[in-house]
Amino acid sequence: MSLYQWFVFFLIVQVVHGLGTWKLYQKAGRKSWEAFIPVYNSIVLMKIINRPTWWTLLLFIPIVNLIMFPVVWVETLRSFGKNSTTDTWVGFLTLGFYIYYINYTQDVTYIS
């Protein structure tokens, strides 16, 4: 892939993330636009899930990010009261798209 193609892919991933989490950012007391800003959204998400900001760097390291993304998905679900084993497995097996379902259909409360 060319540098341009990687850049476009990165932007698409950021839009997908923003669309899937903007309401959750609001429920956590953040602004919805923060979910759409590349890299900054990861920093804010780490604050929402009560993890160190430096974890954002781990999301950009190949192989390590394959472990980190599922961890972040599950921690995001747990930060909004989805603590059951079923929620964990559904979040993992849907590659994080379960967060979309939570974002758009559930009335969840942020647990800081």
Backbone as a printed PyTorch tensor [residue, N CA C, xyz], in Angstrom:
tensor([[[  0.8330,  -1.1710,   0.0000],
         [  0.0000,   0.0000,   0.0000],
         [  0.8840,   1.2430,   0.0000]],

        [[  0.4250,   2.2290,  -0.7270],
         [  1.1570,   3.4910,  -0.7670],
         [  0.8550,   4.3050,   0.4930]],

        [[  1.6380,   5.3340,   0.7090],
         [  1.4250,   6.2080,   1.8640],
         [  0.0370,   6.8480,   1.8140]],

        [[ -0.3800,   7.2330,   0.6120],
         [ -1.7130,   7.8240,   0.4340],
         [ -2.8050,   6.8290,   0.8320]],

        [[ -2.6770,   5.5800,   0.4210],
         [ -3.6770,   4.5660,   0.7390],
         [ -3.7350,   4.3080,   2.2470]],

        [[ -2.5770,   4.2980,   2.9110],
         [ -2.5490,   4.1360,   4.3670],
         [ -3.2440,   5.3100,   5.0430]],

        [[ -3.0060,   6.5020,   4.5470],
         [ -3.6240,   7.7010,   5.1110],
         [ -5.1400,   7.6370,   4.9720]],

        [[ -5.6300,   7.2560,   3.8090],
         [ -7.0680,   7.1330,   3.5780],
         [ -7.6600,   6.0570,   4.4920]],

        [[ -6.9660,   4.9340,   4.6090],
         [ -7.4140,   3.8560,   5.4950],
         [ -7.5030,   4.3510,   6.9400]],

        [[ -6.4820,   5.0800,   7.3890],
         [ -6.4440,   5.6330,   8.7400],
         [ -7.6260,   6.5760,   8.9730]],

        [[ -7.9280,   7.4300,   8.0140],
         [ -9.0590,   8.3460,   8.1430],
         [-10.3940,   7.6080,   8.1900]],

        [[-10.5180,   6.5620,   7.3910],
         [-11.7490,   5.7660,   7.4060],
         [-11.9360,   5.1150,   8.7690]],

        [[-10.8630,   4.5850,   9.3300],
         [-10.9340,   3.9670,  10.6590],
         [-11.3570,   5.0030,  11.6980]],

        [[-10.8570,   6.2240,  11.5760],
         [-11.2140,   7.2820,  12.5300],
         [-12.6920,   7.6480,  12.4200]],

        [[-13.2140,   7.6970,  11.2130],
         [-14.6350,   8.0000,  11.0240],
         [-15.4900,   6.8650,  11.5920]],

        [[-15.0840,   5.6270,  11.3460],
         [-15.8150,   4.4800,  11.8890],
         [-15.8240,   4.5450,  13.4160]],

        [[-14.6830,   4.8630,  14.0070],
         [-14.6110,   4.9910,  15.4710],
         [-15.5260,   6.1170,  15.9650]],

        [[-15.4600,   7.2570,  15.3040],
         [-16.2790,   8.3940,  15.7120],
         [-17.7630,   8.1010,  15.6500]],

        [[-18.1890,   7.4660,  14.5680],
         [-19.6040,   7.1280,  14.4150],
         [-20.0640,   6.1190,  15.4620]],

        [[-19.1560,   5.2570,  15.8810],
         [-19.5190,   4.2190,  16.8330],
         [-19.4380,   4.6300,  18.2890]],

        [[-18.8480,   5.7910,  18.5850],
         [-18.6370,   6.1320,  20.0000],
         [-19.0470,   7.5370,  20.4070]],

        [[-19.4740,   8.3780,  19.5020],
         [-19.6930,   9.7840,  19.8450],
         [-20.7110,   9.9790,  20.9610]],

        [[-21.7660,   9.1750,  20.9940],
         [-22.7540,   9.3120,  22.0750],
         [-22.1700,   8.8530,  23.4140]],

        [[-21.3060,   7.8520,  23.3720],
         [-20.6660,   7.3810,  24.5950],
         [-19.7180,   8.4420,  25.1470]],

        [[-19.0420,   9.1560,  24.2580],
         [-18.1780,  10.2540,  24.7070],
         [-19.0190,  11.2930,  25.4380]],

        [[-20.1970,  11.5980,  24.9030],
         [-21.0920,  12.5630,  25.5520],
         [-21.5290,  12.0680,  26.9280]],

        [[-21.8900,  10.8010,  27.0170],
         [-22.3410,  10.2470,  28.2910],
         [-21.2210,  10.2270,  29.3240]],

        [[-19.9820,  10.2250,  28.8500],
         [-18.8270,  10.2570,  29.7590],
         [-18.4400,  11.6860,  30.1130]],

        [[-19.2280,  12.6640,  29.6490],
         [-18.9630,  14.0550,  29.9810],
         [-17.9860,  14.7420,  29.0380]],

        [[-17.7420,  14.1480,  27.8940],
         [-16.8520,  14.7310,  26.8920],
         [-17.6890,  15.3100,  25.7560]],

        [[-17.0490,  16.0180,  24.8550],
         [-17.7290,  16.5730,  23.6780],
         [-17.7730,  15.4920,  22.5880]],

        [[-18.8540,  15.4550,  21.8270],
         [-18.9970,  14.4260,  20.7960],
         [-17.9680,  14.5600,  19.6850]],

        [[-17.5320,  15.7850,  19.3730],
         [-16.5520,  15.9760,  18.2990],
         [-15.2030,  15.3410,  18.6350]],

        [[-14.9360,  15.1190,  19.9240],
         [-13.6630,  14.5170,  20.3170],
         [-13.5190,  13.0840,  19.8060]],

        [[-14.6200,  12.4350,  19.5150],
         [-14.5830,  11.0650,  19.0050],
         [-14.0930,  10.9990,  17.5610]],

        [[-14.0700,  12.1150,  16.8590],
         [-13.7200,  12.1230,  15.4370],
         [-12.3040,  12.6220,  15.1410]],

        [[-11.5920,  13.1550,  16.1090],
         [-10.2670,  13.7250,  15.8730],
         [ -9.2110,  12.6270,  15.9970]],

        [[ -8.4870,  12.3410,  14.9140],
         [ -7.4880,  11.2730,  14.9460],
         [ -6.4700,  11.4640,  16.0730]],

        [[ -6.0860,  10.3970,  16.6900],
         [ -5.1370,  10.2780,  17.8000],
         [ -5.7060,  10.9020,  19.0830]],

        [[ -6.2080,  12.1250,  18.9980],
         [ -6.7960,  12.7650,  20.1760],
         [ -7.9460,  11.9260,  20.7240]],

        [[ -8.7270,  11.3030,  19.8270],
         [ -9.8430,  10.4770,  20.2890],
         [ -9.3450,   9.2860,  21.1180]],

        [[ -8.1830,   8.7690,  20.7700],
         [ -7.6210,   7.6630,  21.5460],
         [ -7.1860,   8.1240,  22.9260]],

        [[ -6.6120,   9.3130,  22.9950],
         [ -6.1880,   9.8700,  24.2790],
         [ -7.4070,  10.0830,  25.1780]],

        [[ -8.4530,  10.6500,  24.6050],
         [ -9.6850,  10.8850,  25.3710],
         [-10.3020,   9.5530,  25.7940]],

        [[-10.3050,   8.5790,  24.8930],
         [-10.8690,   7.2700,  25.2250],
         [-10.1100,   6.6270,  26.3780]],

        [[ -8.8000,   6.7770,  26.4060],
         [ -8.0130,   6.2240,  27.5210],
         [ -8.4200,   6.8810,  28.8430]],

        [[ -8.7320,   8.1580,  28.7960],
         [ -9.2110,   8.8420,  30.0090],
         [-10.5900,   8.3130,  30.4100]],

        [[-11.4440,   8.0700,  29.4220],
         [-12.7940,   7.5640,  29.7000],
         [-12.7270,   6.1820,  30.3410]],

        [[-11.8460,   5.3180,  29.8440],
         [-11.7660,   3.9490,  30.3810],
         [-10.7610,   3.8400,  31.5310]],

        [[-10.2730,   4.9840,  32.0050],
         [ -9.3550,   5.0350,  33.1480],
         [ -8.0860,   4.2140,  32.9290]],

        [[ -7.4790,   4.4120,  31.7970],
         [ -6.1980,   3.7730,  31.4770],
         [ -5.1680,   4.8640,  31.2080]],

        [[ -3.8820,   4.5470,  31.3560],
         [ -2.8500,   5.5670,  31.1300],
         [ -2.8520,   6.0590,  29.6810]],

        [[ -2.5630,   7.3340,  29.5220],
         [ -2.5480,   7.9440,  28.1920],
         [ -1.5400,   7.2820,  27.2690]],

        [[ -0.4270,   6.7810,  27.8130],
         [  0.6080,   6.1810,  26.9640],
         [  0.1160,   4.9110,  26.2710]],

        [[ -1.0110,   4.3430,  26.7250],
         [ -1.5800,   3.1870,  26.0300],
         [ -1.9380,   3.5390,  24.5850]],

        [[ -2.1560,   4.8210,  24.3120],
         [ -2.4490,   5.2570,  22.9440],
         [ -1.3220,   4.8390,  22.0080]],

        [[ -0.0860,   4.9480,  22.4590],
         [  1.0620,   4.5400,  21.6350],
         [  0.9970,   3.0570,  21.2890]],

        [[  0.5180,   2.2370,  22.2030],
         [  0.4410,   0.8010,  21.9650],
         [ -0.5300,   0.4550,  20.8370]],

        [[ -1.4940,   1.3310,  20.5950],
         [ -2.4540,   1.0900,  19.5180],
         [ -1.8220,   1.2320,  18.1360]],

        [[ -0.6460,   1.8380,  18.0770],
         [  0.0220,   2.0640,  16.7920],
         [  1.2140,   1.1470,  16.5610]],

        [[  1.4920,   0.2410,  17.4810],
         [  2.6060,  -0.7000,  17.3360],
         [  2.0580,  -2.0000,  16.7560]],

        [[  2.5770,  -2.4030,  15.5750],
         [  2.0990,  -3.6490,  14.9600],
         [  2.2440,  -4.8370,  15.9260]],

        [[  1.3580,  -5.7690,  15.8420],
         [  1.2370,  -6.9660,  16.6630],
         [  0.6960,  -6.6130,  18.0580]],

        [[  1.3000,  -5.6520,  18.7280],
         [  0.8210,  -5.2310,  20.0440],
         [ -0.6080,  -4.7060,  19.9180]],

        [[ -0.8800,  -3.9680,  18.8230],
         [ -2.2230,  -3.4080,  18.6660],
         [ -3.2890,  -4.4930,  18.4820]],

        [[ -2.8950,  -5.6620,  18.0200],
         [ -3.8530,  -6.7620,  17.8740],
         [ -4.3540,  -7.2410,  19.2360]],

        [[ -3.5630,  -7.0170,  20.2530],
         [ -3.9730,  -7.3370,  21.6240],
         [ -4.6880,  -6.1440,  22.2480]],

        [[ -4.1960,  -4.9570,  21.9690],
         [ -4.7120,  -3.7580,  22.6130],
         [ -6.1360,  -3.4040,  22.1830]],

        [[ -6.4480,  -3.5540,  20.9100],
         [ -7.7910,  -3.1810,  20.4600],
         [ -8.8870,  -3.9620,  21.1730]],

        [[ -8.8000,  -5.2970,  21.2740],
         [ -9.8410,  -6.0050,  22.0360],
         [ -9.8910,  -5.5790,  23.5080]],

        [[ -8.7470,  -5.3030,  24.1030],
         [ -8.7210,  -4.8460,  25.4930],
         [ -9.4750,  -3.5210,  25.6150]],

        [[ -9.2280,  -2.6090,  24.6930],
         [ -9.8990,  -1.3020,  24.7260],
         [-11.3930,  -1.4630,  24.4910]],

        [[-11.7900,  -2.3480,  23.5740],
         [-13.2200,  -2.5780,  23.3350],
         [-13.9130,  -3.0510,  24.6070]],

        [[-13.3130,  -4.0380,  25.2580],
         [-13.9160,  -4.6030,  26.4720],
         [-13.9380,  -3.5640,  27.5900]],

        [[-12.8650,  -2.8160,  27.7500],
         [-12.8160,  -1.7910,  28.7930],
         [-13.8390,  -0.6810,  28.5210]],

        [[-14.0610,  -0.3680,  27.2560],
         [-15.0820,   0.6200,  26.9090],
         [-16.4600,   0.1080,  27.3190]],

        [[-16.7500,  -1.1400,  27.0140],
         [-18.0290,  -1.7300,  27.4090],
         [-18.1860,  -1.7330,  28.9220]],

        [[-17.1400,  -2.0720,  29.6320],
         [-17.2110,  -2.1180,  31.1020],
         [-17.3800,  -0.7300,  31.7060]],

        [[-16.8510,   0.2760,  31.0390],
         [-17.0010,   1.6480,  31.5420],
         [-18.4410,   2.1430,  31.4450]],

        [[-19.2520,   1.4170,  30.6950],
         [-20.6520,   1.7890,  30.5510],
         [-21.5770,   0.7020,  31.0980]],

        [[-21.0650,  -0.0790,  32.0450],
         [-21.8870,  -1.0390,  32.7680],
         [-22.1240,  -2.3680,  32.0890]],

        [[-21.4370,  -2.6350,  31.0090],
         [-21.5960,  -3.9120,  30.3100],
         [-20.4820,  -4.8510,  30.7780]],

        [[-20.6990,  -5.4730,  31.9580],
         [-19.6700,  -6.2680,  32.6220],
         [-19.8310,  -7.7750,  32.4880]],

        [[-20.9210,  -8.2250,  31.8950],
         [-21.1670,  -9.6600,  31.8620],
         [-20.2130, -10.3680,  30.8980]],

        [[-20.0980, -11.6590,  31.1030],
         [-19.2740, -12.4800,  30.2090],
         [-19.8170, -12.4290,  28.7910]],

        [[-21.1290, -12.4080,  28.6600],
         [-21.7540, -12.3300,  27.3370],
         [-21.3700, -11.0300,  26.6370]],

        [[-21.4280,  -9.9090,  27.3480],
         [-21.0420,  -8.6260,  26.7570],
         [-19.5870,  -8.6470,  26.3040]],

        [[-18.7230,  -9.2470,  27.1180],
         [-17.3040,  -9.3290,  26.7770],
         [-17.1100, -10.1280,  25.5000]],

        [[-17.7320, -11.3030,  25.4250],
         [-17.5770, -12.1470,  24.2400],
         [-18.1890, -11.5080,  22.9870]],

        [[-19.3570, -10.9040,  23.1400],
         [-19.9840, -10.2580,  21.9810],
         [-19.1270,  -9.0960,  21.4930]],

        [[-18.5800,  -8.2970,  22.4130],
         [-17.6820,  -7.2010,  22.0330],
         [-16.4620,  -7.7020,  21.2940]],

        [[-15.9050,  -8.8030,  21.7600],
         [-14.7150,  -9.3870,  21.1290],
         [-15.0390, -10.0150,  19.7770]],

        [[-16.0860, -10.8230,  19.7200],
         [-16.4180, -11.5580,  18.4890],
         [-16.9420, -10.6640,  17.3700]],

        [[-17.5020,  -9.5000,  17.7180],
         [-17.9880,  -8.5760,  16.6850],
         [-16.9220,  -7.5480,  16.3070]],

        [[-15.7000,  -7.7640,  16.7760],
         [-14.5740,  -6.8600,  16.4850],
         [-14.8740,  -5.4300,  16.9290]],

        [[-15.5600,  -5.3090,  18.0430],
         [-15.8480,  -3.9990,  18.6040],
         [-17.1200,  -3.3450,  18.0910]],

        [[-17.7500,  -3.9230,  17.0970],
         [-18.9630,  -3.3040,  16.5510],
         [-20.1520,  -3.4000,  17.5050]],

        [[-20.0300,  -4.2040,  18.5400],
         [-21.0560,  -4.2350,  19.5870],
         [-21.1580,  -2.8620,  20.2570]],

        [[-20.0680,  -2.1310,  20.2680],
         [-20.0730,  -0.7780,  20.8310],
         [-21.0340,   0.1090,  20.0340]],

        [[-21.1300,  -0.0900,  18.7170],
         [-22.1170,   0.6340,  17.9050],
         [-23.5210,   0.3760,  18.4400]],

        [[-23.8160,  -0.8830,  18.6760],
         [-25.1370,  -1.2550,  19.1850],
         [-25.4160,  -0.5470,  20.5070]],

        [[-24.4490,  -0.5730,  21.3970],
         [-24.5880,   0.0970,  22.6880],
         [-24.7650,   1.6000,  22.4820]],

        [[-23.9710,   2.1700,  21.6000],
         [-23.9910,   3.6090,  21.3390],
         [-25.3540,   4.0840,  20.8460]],

        [[-25.9650,   3.3380,  19.9470],
         [-27.1880,   3.8020,  19.2970],
         [-28.4870,   3.2610,  19.8850]],

        [[-28.4520,   2.1500,  20.6260],
         [-29.7160,   1.5570,  21.0530],
         [-29.8900,   1.4440,  22.5600]],

        [[-28.8260,   1.5290,  23.3230],
         [-28.9200,   1.3300,  24.7660],
         [-28.7980,   2.6620,  25.5100]],

        [[-29.5360,   2.7640,  26.5890],
         [-29.4110,   3.9360,  27.4500],
         [-28.4990,   3.5300,  28.6110]],

        [[-27.2110,   3.7050,  28.3960],
         [-26.2170,   3.3100,  29.3930],
         [-25.7520,   4.5090,  30.1890]],

        [[-25.1700,   4.2070,  31.3300],
         [-24.6340,   5.2530,  32.2030],
         [-23.1430,   5.0440,  32.3300]],

        [[-22.4060,   6.1240,  32.2590],
         [-20.9490,   6.0500,  32.3930],
         [-20.5720,   5.7790,  33.8340]],

        [[-19.6920,   4.8240,  34.0340],
         [-19.1800,   4.4860,  35.3600],
         [-17.7060,   4.8970,  35.3830]],

        [[-17.4140,   5.9700,  36.0990],
         [-16.0260,   6.4750,  36.0890],
         [-15.1100,   5.6550,  36.9690]]])
